Amino acid sequence: MRMYLVDSFTDRAFAGNPAGVVLLDSPADETWMQSVAAELKHSETAFVVTTAEGAKPLRWFTPVAEVALCGHATLATAHVLGGDQIFRTKSGDLRCTAADGWVRMDFPADPSEPVDVAPGDALPGVTVEHVAKGRFDLLVVAESAAQVRELVPDLAAIRAMDVRGLTVTAPGDRDGIDFVSRFFAPAKGVDEDPVTGSAHCTLAPYWAQRLGRKKLVGEQASPRGGIVRVALDGDRVTLAGQAVTVFSGDLHA
């Protein structure tokens, strides 16, 4: 079967977030999909049934677990298949449209609610202004983008938290960037995710309310880095990004 490596949320190779994409003729065994994802070692590998009529079944696996929502691997899958796509997932049907070299993904918004949780030693050097929790992740708002960029987190402390992952964010520090973020999910086998589409389902409602605008641009300030355009529309978020195919080949096992 065909397999691809795609760098998502970037317009150049070896940047953004790499995702594996495996094209299936029929639904596959979960244990096998998990083994493939562990072999590839990307933060997520997507498995899509291309022969399905209508919405195509799509699932995502980290090296150690299945996840219910993943933005960059959805973008990678839409990029590989081309054109407009609808994917049937554990988070409902996700619609993707392609135009002008960008893929736009219609995702459910995941607004956060303030929680009385202190990150403690997990984020050394970060002055915490706000802590909230969405469906999946903890959201921590830092005082400055510099604190986000320079952060060296305590991954063991984050791993012990009862969440999928932790997003740390702050206002943007350069023209054209409304906010910066980084995302850590060591309990799911992803110490730091280069660019996290699903985290922006929580980032978008927070920053839209704070900045008073529904269309924003986020920079995920990981070492690889990436740009995510977001647009909040009620209980939905449009995430837009570019993608580059790095290689393709045949999966034999």
N, C-alpha and C positions, 0 to 999 in steps of 0.2 A: 504494500500500500504506500501511497505517497506521503511524504513528511516534509515539512518546511521549517526553517528558522527565520523568524521575522523580527526585526527591531521596530518596536512600536513607540509612538509619540515622539518621533524624530524624522527628519528628512535626510539623514545620512546614516550609513552603516556604522556599527560599533558604538552607537549612542542609544539613548532611550532605553526601553525595557525589552529584552529578548524573550520571545515566546515560541515554544514548539507548537506546531499545528499538524495534526494527524487526520487525514481524510479517510473516513470509514464508509464501506458499502452497507453496513448494518450495525446495530448497536453492539458494543463490545463488552467483554467481561470486566467488571470493576477492578479485580485483582490485576489483570493484565494491564489495564490503563495506568494503574498506580505504579506498576513495575516500569512501564515505559517512561513515565514522568520522573521516577527516581533515577533511571538511566540517563535521561537528558539533563537533569539537574538545573533546569531553568526554574524561575520562581513559579511559573505556571506553564503547563502544556494543555492545549485545547484538543478535544476530540469531537469531530463533527460528522454526522451522518449525511453525506452529500446526496444520497439517492432519495431522501424523503421528499414527498410532495408537500408543498406549503412550507410551514416553519420547520427548519432543520434542527434536530436535536443536537445540543451543544453542552459539553461538560468540561470542567476545568480541574486539573490536579496539580498541586505543588509536589515536591519530591516526597512528602510524607502524608498528605491528606487531600481529599476533595474539598473544594470551596464552593460556596453557593453563588458567588458573583465575582467576576473578574473583568476588568475593563481592557487591559492591554492585550490579553489573549483573544478577546472578542474582536478588537480592532485588527489583530493579526489575522484572524480567521476571515473576516470580511475582506481584508486586503488580498488574501490568497484567492478567495472565490470570485472576487470582482463584482461590480454592480451593486444593486440594492439587495439586502438580505434580511430575512426574519429568522431568528434563532429561538428555539424552545428550550428554556433553561429552568433551573431550580428557583430562579428569581422572576419567573414569568417570561413572556415573549419579549424579546429585545429586537428592535428594528434598527437596521444600519443603512445609511444612504451614503453614496460616494459621489463627490463632485469636486472638481478643481484640485485634485490631488489630496483631498482630505476625506476622511471617513467620519461621519457623524453618527453617534450612537444614542438612542433614546433609552435611558436607564431610569429606574425608580429612584426618586430622591430619598435620602436617608438623613433627615434632620436630627440633630443631637439635642439632648436635654442635659442641663447642668447636673453634675454629680459631685458629691462630697468625697472625692478621692484625691489624695495627694500622690503625685508621681514619686515623691521621695528621692531616693538616690538614683532612680532610673535615668534621670536627665541632668547630669551634673553641668553646672554653669548656666542653666536656663532659669530665668525669672518667669515664673508661671503666672499668667494673668487670668486664665480661665481654663476649666476642665469640664468636659461634657462627654456624653457617650451616645453613639448611634446604635444601629442594629448590630453592627459587627465590632466596632473599634472604639477605643478611647481617643478623644480629641483634646490635645493640649495646645493652648495658645501661648506662645512665647512673647517676650517683650520686643524682640527685634529679629530681623532676618539674619543678622550676623550670628546670633545665638543658635539659630536653626542650622546655618551653614557649618558652623564650627563644632557642633555637638558630637561628642563621642559617648554614646549611650551605654548604660549598663544593661547588656542584653539579658543577663540572667535575671535581673529584676523585672524586666519587661516580660520575659518568658513565664514568670510566676503569676502574672496578672490574669484574671479570668476574662480575657477578651481575645479576639482573633489577632489584633495588632494594635499599635499605637501610632497615631499621626501627630506630629508636632508641626505647628504652623505659625506664621507671623506675617505682618504686612510686607508687601513687595518693597524692594530697595533699588529698583532701576526702572527706567521708562518702559512702559508697555507690560509690566508685570504687576498684577494687583495683589498677589499673595504668593508666598513660598511655602513649601512643605517638605517633609521627609516622612517615610513610613517604615516601621519596624514590626516584623511578625515572626520572631524566633520560634515561638511555639508551633508554628506551621511550617518550619523548615526554611524560612526566609528571613535571614538576619536583617537585611535592608533591601527593600524592593526598589529598583531604580526609578520606576514611574508607575503609580497605582491609580488606575482609572476608578475603581470602586471607592477608594478613599475620597475621591472628588465628589461622590454622591453625598457625602457629609460636608465636605469643605464648601461646596457651592451654596447650600442654604445658609451656612454660617456667615460667609463673607458677603453674600448678597444682602443679607439683613444689615450687617455691620456697615457696608459701604454704600448701601442704598441703590445698588445697580444689579440687574439680573444677568447681564452678560459680562463675564470676567475672564481673565487669563491667569492661569496658575503656572508656576515653575516648580517642579519637583527637584530640589537641590541636592540630589544624590551625586556620587562621583560620576556616573554616566549622564545623568540629567535628562530632562525632557519638559516639553511644553504641552499643557492641556487647556484648550478653550472650553469654558463651561457656560451654559445658559440655563437658568432656572425657569421652569414653566409649571407652576402649581406643584403637584406631587411628582413631577418628572424633571430629570436633568438631561440636557443634551451635552455629551462629551465629544469633542472633536479633536482628532489628531492625524498625523501622517504616519506612514510606515514604509519600511524598506525590506525587501526579501534579501537575506544574506546567503542562504543556500537552500537547495531542494534535493531530495533523493528518495530512495526506496527503503522502507522499513521491512525487514525480512523476518524478524522474530515474532 
